[in-house]
Amino acid sequence: MSDSNAYDDHDDPAGDGIEIPVGPSGDQTPADALPYGGDDDEVRRVEAALYARIGEQAPERRLTATRRAVELLGDPHLAYPVIHVTGTNGKTSTARMTESIVRAHGLRTGLMTSPHLVSIRERIVIDGEPIAADRFVENWDDITPILAMTDQELTDRGEQPLTFFEALTVLALACFAEAPVDVAVIEVGMGGEWDSTNVVQSQVQVITPVAIDHAKQLGSTVAEIARTKSGIIKPSSSVVSSAQTPEALAELERAAELTESTLAVEGTGFSVVSDTPAVGGQLVSVQGIAGRYDDLFVPLFGQHQAHNAAVAIAAVESFLGRGSQALDEDVLAEGLAAATSPGRLQPIAQEPTVVVDAAHNPHGARALAEALPVAFPSEHVVGVVGILGDKDARGFVRALADTVQTFVVTQPPGDRALDADAFARVVVAEVGEDRVVVEPSLEQALQEARDLADEADAEDALVLVAGSIVMVGKVMDLVHAEGLRSGGGEAE
């Protein structure tokens, strides 16, 4: 997913802009094609129980339910400090880099992000690895009676039982306490103020770029959305923000003043000094809050990832020394070099090169259009594109119109996908019929795009898959399965 800070937001309403992977109904990948050794029946039992709850596309605007559940559990979320991350775009990449830097400093870390590409265990990470299947299941079984008690109390009051994301949040907080972790980096699902993750008492709050997305849930203006996201700011804490529009910044400044918190904003409190493309990523120099750090290798593509790295550095400076002590440059370099952000401008196959990116809104697509030619120069890009029905399809296509030469229009798995024929009409209106191929089957669309790239009169033709994280996850699984069938492991 490219993210100029662009698509780490969940496309599900529990995730500010990234879509939810559909549950055990069949759109998830087969176990023998999964990373991490595959998920067994017990993990799938837990996944089915979670998906039986109200979905991420229908979040409850409340904290009381999650607070009650963690209270009954003995408040596991108070057992460790927290760095809390919100924003419209770039949250996941920033959270992952923050966690990697903290872990390089010798701390045992927990990381909660959303959604997942293949396995639901990706959402709960302990010390840099998805939680082990047995720990995932055992923790779920431990909290199930508490969830049932909370559900009963809620229904007795005429309220909805715990939702998918509320239950998942309780599970993650319990897993971190059981591990135990020294610090947790937790990504907001949607918004901030009433997001279930906001039960945590964080020491550092991070706000990545705020833009309009999920207007139905969060508001139709940047100011409204920023106001909701600023709800994660806690009294006398450290707030780190990406560069923001004036409307968004005004809301963050107001919230910081009301809570007597410090606010460091990219561009004034810290900044990217330079970023230079390099093999496998880029070299970035950053003026942090407390020190300057030169020629750091960031193994992620796109200028937006340089800015995400600067925010992550400032967040760790704020966490480890309240912004008054520079980080050890060798440790910082080790942490950044080890950072990963799957699905963000990621090559997954060769001959032709296949790059996946879960940009799913115009902001993300613009970041992708800017980053792709730098990271993967090509004279002919064949785009496999699909999008959800509630997204700005026209804005998404416009942002990619000058980057993608041929659009193979398909549709992501799940009921929320925009029909391929309907999406094709949007694409044709923007780029013309001669640049559009329609193939509703995702597997066939990928093969069609590869064939078109092979046939293109350009040695460096490549295939780009973008528009939906569910779709990206499925394509990654298809390519992984190809590698298994050929006996060669993963393609890239």
C-alpha positions as CSV (number, residue, x, y, z in Angstrom):
1,M,0.0,0.0,0.0
2,S,1.6,3.1,-0.9
3,D,0.8,5.6,1.7
4,S,1.9,9.2,1.4
5,N,0.4,8.5,4.3
6,A,-2.1,7.2,2.2
7,Y,-3.7,4.0,2.8
8,D,-2.8,2.6,6.1
9,D,-6.2,3.8,7.0
10,H,-8.6,0.9,7.0
11,D,-11.2,0.9,4.3
12,D,-13.3,-0.5,7.0
13,P,-14.9,1.7,9.4
14,A,-13.0,0.3,12.0
15,G,-9.9,1.4,10.4
16,D,-9.9,4.8,9.0
17,G,-9.4,3.8,5.5
18,I,-8.3,0.3,5.0
19,E,-10.7,-2.4,4.1
20,I,-11.6,-5.3,6.3
21,P,-10.6,-8.7,5.0
22,V,-13.7,-10.7,4.7
23,G,-14.1,-13.5,7.2
24,P,-14.2,-17.2,7.2
25,S,-16.8,-17.2,4.4
26,G,-14.2,-18.1,1.8
27,D,-12.4,-14.9,0.8
28,Q,-9.5,-15.6,3.0
29,T,-6.7,-17.7,1.7
30,P,-6.1,-21.4,2.0
31,A,-3.9,-22.6,4.8
32,D,-1.3,-24.1,2.6
33,A,-0.7,-20.8,0.9
34,L,-0.4,-18.7,4.0
35,P,2.8,-17.2,5.4
36,Y,3.7,-17.9,9.0
37,G,3.1,-21.6,8.3
38,G,-0.6,-21.2,7.8
39,D,-3.5,-20.9,10.3
40,D,-4.9,-24.1,11.8
41,D,-8.4,-24.9,12.7
42,E,-8.1,-23.5,16.2
43,V,-7.1,-20.1,14.8
44,R,-9.9,-20.2,12.4
45,R,-12.3,-21.0,15.2
46,V,-11.3,-17.8,16.9
47,E,-11.5,-15.9,13.6
48,A,-15.0,-17.2,13.0
49,A,-16.1,-16.2,16.5
50,L,-14.7,-12.7,15.9
51,Y,-16.4,-12.3,12.5
52,A,-19.7,-13.5,14.0
53,R,-19.8,-10.2,15.8
54,I,-20.9,-6.8,14.3
55,G,-18.3,-6.0,11.6
56,E,-15.7,-3.3,11.3
57,Q,-17.9,-1.6,8.8
58,A,-20.4,-0.7,11.6
59,P,-18.4,0.7,14.5
60,E,-20.1,1.7,17.7
61,R,-19.3,5.3,18.8
62,R,-18.6,4.3,22.4
63,L,-15.8,3.5,24.8
64,T,-17.9,2.2,27.7
65,A,-18.2,-1.4,26.3
66,T,-14.4,-1.8,25.8
67,R,-13.7,-0.2,29.2
68,R,-16.0,-2.6,30.9
69,A,-14.4,-5.6,29.3
70,V,-10.9,-4.6,30.2
71,E,-12.0,-3.7,33.7
72,L,-13.4,-7.2,34.2
73,L,-10.1,-8.5,32.9
74,G,-8.2,-6.5,35.5
75,D,-7.1,-3.6,33.2
76,P,-4.4,-5.4,31.2
77,H,-3.9,-2.3,29.2
78,L,-2.4,-0.5,32.2
79,A,0.4,-3.0,32.5
80,Y,2.6,-1.3,29.8
81,P,3.1,2.2,28.3
82,V,1.6,2.9,24.9
83,I,2.4,4.9,21.8
84,H,-1.0,5.5,20.1
85,V,-1.2,6.2,16.4
86,T,-4.1,7.8,14.4
87,G,-4.5,9.7,11.2
88,T,-6.2,9.2,7.8
89,N,-3.2,7.8,5.9
90,G,0.2,6.3,6.8
91,K,-0.8,5.0,10.2
92,T,0.3,1.4,9.7
93,S,3.7,2.2,8.1
94,T,4.4,4.8,10.8
95,A,3.3,2.4,13.6
96,R,5.5,-0.4,12.2
97,M,8.6,1.8,11.9
98,T,8.0,3.2,15.4
99,E,7.8,-0.3,16.8
100,S,10.9,-1.5,15.0
101,I,12.9,1.5,16.4
102,V,11.7,0.9,19.9
103,R,12.5,-2.8,19.6
104,A,16.0,-2.0,18.4
105,H,16.5,-0.2,21.8
106,G,16.1,-3.6,23.6
107,L,12.5,-3.3,24.6
108,R,10.0,-6.1,24.1
109,T,7.2,-4.7,22.0
110,G,3.6,-5.2,21.1
111,L,2.1,-3.9,17.9
112,M,-1.6,-3.7,17.0
113,T,-2.4,-2.8,13.4
114,S,-5.4,-3.2,11.1
115,P,-6.4,-4.8,8.8
116,H,-4.5,-8.0,7.9
117,L,-3.4,-9.1,4.5
118,V,-3.6,-12.9,5.0
119,S,-3.7,-14.1,8.6
120,I,-5.7,-12.4,11.4
121,R,-2.6,-13.0,13.6
122,E,-0.8,-10.2,11.7
123,R,-2.9,-7.7,13.7
124,I,-1.3,-8.7,17.0
125,V,2.5,-8.7,16.8
126,I,4.9,-9.6,19.7
127,D,8.5,-8.6,19.4
128,G,8.3,-8.2,15.6
129,E,6.5,-11.4,14.8
130,P,2.7,-12.2,14.4
131,I,1.5,-13.7,17.6
132,A,2.0,-17.5,17.8
133,A,-1.1,-19.5,17.0
134,D,-1.2,-21.2,20.3
135,R,-0.9,-17.9,22.3
136,F,-3.6,-16.3,20.1
137,V,-6.0,-19.1,20.8
138,E,-5.2,-19.5,24.5
139,N,-5.6,-15.8,25.1
140,W,-8.9,-15.8,23.3
141,D,-10.2,-18.7,25.3
142,D,-9.1,-16.9,28.5
143,I,-11.0,-13.8,27.7
144,T,-14.1,-15.4,26.2
145,P,-16.0,-15.6,29.5
146,I,-15.3,-11.9,30.1
147,L,-16.6,-11.0,26.7
148,A,-19.7,-13.0,27.3
149,M,-20.3,-11.2,30.6
150,T,-19.8,-7.8,28.9
151,D,-22.1,-8.8,26.1
152,Q,-24.8,-9.8,28.6
153,E,-24.5,-6.5,30.5
154,L,-24.8,-4.6,27.2
155,T,-27.8,-6.5,25.9
156,D,-29.5,-6.1,29.3
157,R,-29.2,-2.3,28.8
158,G,-30.5,-2.6,25.3
159,E,-27.1,-2.0,23.6
160,Q,-25.3,-3.9,21.0
161,P,-22.9,-6.6,22.2
162,L,-19.2,-6.1,21.7
163,T,-18.3,-5.6,18.0
164,F,-15.6,-7.4,16.1
165,F,-13.1,-4.5,16.6
166,E,-14.0,-4.0,20.2
167,A,-13.4,-7.7,20.9
168,L,-10.2,-7.7,18.9
169,T,-9.0,-4.7,20.9
170,V,-9.6,-6.5,24.2
171,L,-7.8,-9.6,22.8
172,A,-4.8,-7.6,21.7
173,L,-4.5,-5.7,25.0
174,A,-4.7,-9.0,26.9
175,C,-2.1,-10.6,24.6
176,F,0.3,-7.8,25.3
177,A,-0.1,-8.1,29.1
178,E,0.3,-11.8,28.9
179,A,3.5,-11.7,26.8
180,P,4.5,-9.5,28.6
181,V,5.6,-6.4,26.6
182,D,7.6,-3.4,27.7
183,V,5.7,-1.1,25.4
184,A,2.8,-1.3,22.9
185,V,2.4,0.6,19.7
186,I,-1.3,0.6,18.9
187,E,-3.0,1.8,15.7
188,V,-6.4,3.3,15.9
189,G,-9.2,1.5,14.0
190,M,-11.3,4.5,13.0
191,G,-11.2,8.1,14.1
192,G,-9.9,8.3,17.6
193,E,-12.1,9.8,20.2
194,W,-14.6,6.9,20.3
195,D,-12.4,4.2,18.8
196,S,-12.1,1.1,21.1
197,T,-8.3,1.5,21.3
198,N,-8.8,4.8,23.0
199,V,-9.2,3.0,26.4
200,V,-5.4,3.0,26.6
201,Q,-3.6,5.5,28.7
202,S,-0.9,6.4,26.1
203,Q,2.2,8.4,26.9
204,V,2.8,9.5,23.2
205,Q,0.1,10.2,20.6
206,V,1.0,10.2,16.9
207,I,-1.2,11.8,14.2
208,T,-0.4,11.1,10.6
209,P,-1.8,13.2,7.8
210,V,-5.5,13.9,8.1
211,A,-7.7,14.0,5.0
212,I,-11.4,13.3,4.2
213,D,-12.3,9.6,4.3
214,H,-15.1,7.8,6.0
215,A,-17.1,11.0,5.9
216,K,-20.3,9.3,7.0
217,Q,-18.7,8.2,10.3
218,L,-16.1,11.0,10.9
219,G,-17.4,14.1,9.3
220,S,-17.4,15.9,5.9
221,T,-14.6,18.4,6.6
222,V,-11.0,17.9,7.5
223,A,-11.6,20.0,10.7
224,E,-14.3,17.6,11.9
225,I,-12.2,14.6,11.2
226,A,-9.1,16.1,12.9
227,R,-11.3,16.9,15.9
228,T,-12.3,13.3,16.3
229,K,-8.8,12.0,15.8
230,S,-7.4,14.5,18.4
231,G,-9.6,12.7,20.9
232,I,-6.7,10.3,21.6
233,I,-4.6,13.1,23.1
234,K,-4.2,12.5,26.8
235,P,-3.4,15.0,29.6
236,S,0.3,16.1,29.9
237,S,1.4,13.8,27.1
238,S,3.7,14.2,24.1
239,V,1.9,14.6,20.7
240,V,3.8,14.1,17.4
241,S,2.1,15.1,14.2
242,S,2.9,14.9,10.5
243,A,2.5,18.1,8.5
244,Q,-1.1,19.0,8.4
245,T,-3.5,21.3,6.6
246,P,-4.2,24.5,8.5
247,E,-7.7,23.3,9.5
248,A,-6.4,20.0,10.9
249,L,-3.5,21.6,12.7
250,A,-5.8,24.1,14.4
251,E,-7.8,21.2,15.9
252,L,-4.6,19.5,17.1
253,E,-3.2,22.6,18.6
254,R,-6.5,23.2,20.4
255,A,-6.6,19.7,21.8
256,A,-2.9,19.9,22.9
257,E,-3.5,23.2,24.7
258,L,-6.6,21.9,26.5
259,T,-4.7,18.8,27.7
260,E,-1.6,20.7,28.5
261,S,0.4,18.4,26.2
262,T,3.4,19.2,24.1
263,L,2.9,19.2,20.3
264,A,5.7,18.6,17.8
265,V,4.7,19.1,14.2
266,E,6.6,18.0,11.1
267,G,8.1,21.1,9.4
268,T,8.6,23.1,12.5
269,G,9.4,20.6,15.4
270,F,11.2,18.1,13.2
271,S,11.7,17.5,9.4
272,V,13.0,15.4,6.6
273,V,16.3,17.0,5.5
274,S,16.8,14.8,2.4
275,D,15.7,11.6,0.9
276,T,17.6,9.8,-1.9
277,P,16.4,6.6,-3.7
278,A,18.6,3.6,-3.0
279,V,18.6,-0.1,-3.9
280,G,15.8,-1.6,-1.9
281,G,14.5,1.6,-0.4
282,Q,16.0,5.1,0.3
283,L,18.5,7.0,2.3
284,V,16.9,9.6,4.6
285,S,18.4,12.3,6.7
286,V,16.1,13.7,9.5
287,Q,16.3,16.6,11.8
288,G,14.5,15.1,14.8
289,I,13.2,16.8,17.9
290,A,16.4,16.2,19.8
291,G,19.0,15.3,17.2
292,R,20.0,15.1,13.6
293,Y,20.4,11.7,11.9
294,D,22.0,11.4,8.5
295,D,21.8,8.7,5.8
296,L,19.5,6.3,7.5
297,F,18.4,3.4,5.3
298,V,14.7,3.0,5.1
299,P,13.7,-0.2,3.2
300,L,10.4,1.3,2.0
301,F,9.8,3.1,-1.3
302,G,8.3,6.5,-1.8
303,Q,8.9,10.0,-0.4
304,H,5.9,9.6,1.8
305,Q,7.8,6.8,3.6
306,A,10.6,9.3,4.4
307,H,8.1,11.5,6.1
308,N,6.6,8.5,7.9
309,A,10.1,7.7,9.1
310,A,10.6,11.2,10.4
311,V,7.3,11.0,12.4
312,A,8.3,7.6,13.8
313,I,11.7,9.0,14.9
314,A,10.1,11.9,16.6
315,A,7.6,9.6,18.3
316,V,10.4,7.4,19.7
317,E,12.4,10.5,20.8
318,S,9.3,11.7,22.6
319,F,8.7,8.2,24.2
320,L,12.3,7.5,25.3
321,G,13.4,10.9,26.5
322,R,10.4,13.3,26.2
323,G,12.1,14.8,23.2
324,S,15.1,16.1,25.1
325,Q,17.6,13.3,24.3
326,A,18.9,12.3,20.8
327,L,18.6,8.6,19.9
328,D,21.8,6.5,19.4
329,E,22.3,6.7,15.7
330,D,23.5,3.1,15.3
331,V,20.5,1.8,17.2
332,L,18.1,4.0,15.2
333,A,19.7,2.9,11.9
334,E,19.3,-0.8,13.0
335,G,15.6,-0.2,13.8
336,L,14.7,1.6,10.6
337,A,16.6,-0.9,8.4
338,A,14.6,-3.7,10.0
339,A,11.2,-2.1,9.4
340,T,8.7,-3.6,7.1
341,S,5.3,-2.6,5.9
342,P,3.8,-5.4,3.8
343,G,1.6,-4.4,0.9
344,R,3.0,-0.9,0.6
345,L,4.7,-0.5,-2.8
346,Q,5.9,-4.0,-2.5
347,P,7.3,-6.1,-5.4
348,I,6.1,-9.7,-5.1
349,A,7.0,-11.3,-8.4
350,Q,9.3,-11.0,-11.4
351,E,9.1,-11.4,-15.2
352,P,7.1,-9.3,-15.3
353,T,7.6,-7.4,-12.1
354,V,4.4,-7.3,-10.1
355,V,4.1,-4.5,-7.5
356,V,1.2,-4.4,-5.0
357,D,0.0,-1.3,-3.2
358,A,-3.1,-0.8,-1.2
359,A,-3.8,2.8,-2.0
360,H,-7.6,3.0,-2.0
361,N,-8.4,6.7,-2.0
362,P,-7.3,9.7,-4.1
363,H,-4.7,10.8,-1.5
364,G,-3.2,7.4,-1.5
365,A,-3.3,7.1,-5.2
366,R,-1.5,10.4,-5.7
367,A,1.2,9.2,-3.4
368,L,1.5,6.0,-5.3
369,A,1.6,7.9,-8.6
370,E,4.5,10.0,-7.3
371,A,6.4,7.1,-5.8
372,L,6.1,4.3,-8.4
373,P,8.2,5.9,-11.2
374,V,11.0,6.6,-8.7
375,A,11.0,3.2,-7.1
376,F,10.2,1.1,-10.2
377,P,10.9,3.1,-13.4
378,S,8.8,1.8,-16.2
379,E,7.7,2.9,-19.6
380,H,4.5,0.8,-19.5
381,V,2.5,0.1,-16.3
382,V,-0.4,-2.3,-16.5
383,G,-2.7,-1.6,-13.5
384,V,-5.0,-4.3,-12.0
385,V,-7.5,-2.0,-10.2
386,G,-10.5,-2.8,-8.0
387,I,-12.2,-0.7,-5.4
388,L,-14.9,-0.7,-2.7
389,G,-18.3,0.7,-3.5
390,D,-18.1,3.5,-0.9
391,K,-14.8,4.9,-2.1
392,D,-14.1,7.9,-4.5
393,A,-13.5,5.7,-7.6
394,R,-13.3,8.7,-9.9
395,G,-10.7,10.5,-7.8
396,F,-8.7,7.3,-7.5
397,V,-8.5,6.8,-11.2
398,R,-7.7,10.4,-12.0
399,A,-4.7,10.2,-9.6
400,L,-3.3,7.2,-11.6
401,A,-4.4,8.2,-15.1
402,D,-0.9,9.5,-16.1
403,T,1.0,6.7,-14.4
404,V,-0.9,3.6,-15.6
405,Q,-1.0,3.0,-19.3
406,T,-3.5,0.1,-19.3
407,F,-6.2,-0.5,-16.7
408,V,-7.3,-4.1,-16.1
409,V,-10.5,-3.5,-14.1
410,T,-11.6,-6.2,-11.7
411,Q,-13.2,-6.3,-8.2
412,P,-12.0,-7.1,-4.7
413,P,-13.3,-10.1,-2.8
414,G,-16.4,-9.4,-0.6
415,D,-19.8,-7.9,-0.8
416,R,-18.6,-4.3,-0.5
417,A,-16.7,-4.4,-3.7
418,L,-17.7,-2.1,-6.6
419,D,-18.8,-4.3,-9.5
420,A,-16.2,-4.5,-12.2
421,D,-18.5,-3.3,-14.9
422,A,-19.6,-0.4,-12.9
423,F,-16.0,0.5,-12.0
424,A,-15.0,0.1,-15.7
425,R,-17.5,2.8,-16.7
426,V,-15.8,5.2,-14.3
427,V,-12.4,4.3,-15.6
428,V,-13.4,4.6,-19.3
429,A,-14.9,8.0,-18.6
430,E,-11.5,9.2,-17.2
431,V,-9.0,7.5,-19.6
432,G,-10.9,6.3,-22.6
433,E,-12.1,2.9,-23.7
434,D,-8.9,1.9,-25.5
435,R,-7.0,1.8,-22.2
436,V,-9.4,-0.4,-20.4
437,V,-9.8,-4.2,-20.1
438,V,-12.6,-5.6,-17.9
439,E,-12.0,-8.9,-16.0
440,P,-14.2,-9.6,-13.0
441,S,-12.2,-12.6,-11.9
442,L,-9.2,-11.4,-9.9
443,E,-7.1,-14.4,-10.8
444,Q,-7.8,-13.9,-14.5
445,A,-7.3,-10.2,-14.2
446,L,-3.8,-10.7,-12.8
447,Q,-2.9,-13.2,-15.6
448,E,-4.3,-10.8,-18.2
449,A,-2.2,-8.0,-16.8
450,R,0.9,-10.1,-16.9
451,D,0.2,-11.1,-20.5
452,L,-0.3,-7.4,-21.4
453,A,3.0,-6.5,-19.7
454,D,4.8,-9.2,-21.6
455,E,3.4,-8.1,-24.9
456,A,4.1,-4.4,-24.3
457,D,6.8,-2.8,-26.3
458,A,8.9,-2.0,-23.3
459,E,11.5,-4.2,-21.5
460,D,10.7,-2.7,-18.1
461,A,6.9,-3.1,-18.3
462,L,5.4,-4.0,-14.9
463,V,2.1,-4.9,-13.3
464,L,0.7,-2.7,-10.5
465,V,-2.1,-4.0,-8.3
466,A,-3.9,-1.3,-6.3
467,G,-7.2,-0.1,-4.9
468,S,-8.0,-2.5,-2.0
469,I,-6.0,-4.1,0.7
470,V,-8.3,-7.2,0.5
471,M,-7.4,-7.4,-3.1
472,V,-3.7,-6.9,-2.5
473,G,-3.8,-9.7,0.1
474,K,-5.5,-12.0,-2.3
475,V,-3.0,-11.3,-5.0
476,M,-0.1,-11.8,-2.6
477,D,-1.7,-15.2,-1.7
478,L,-2.1,-16.1,-5.4
479,V,1.6,-15.4,-6.2
480,H,2.7,-17.2,-3.0
481,A,0.6,-20.3,-4.0
482,E,2.2,-20.2,-7.5
483,G,5.6,-20.3,-5.8
484,L,4.6,-23.3,-3.7
485,R,3.2,-25.2,-6.8
486,S,6.4,-24.5,-8.7
487,G,8.5,-25.7,-5.8
488,G,10.3,-22.4,-5.6
489,G,8.8,-20.8,-2.5
490,E,7.6,-17.2,-2.6
491,A,8.3,-15.4,-5.8
492,E,10.0,-12.4,-4.2
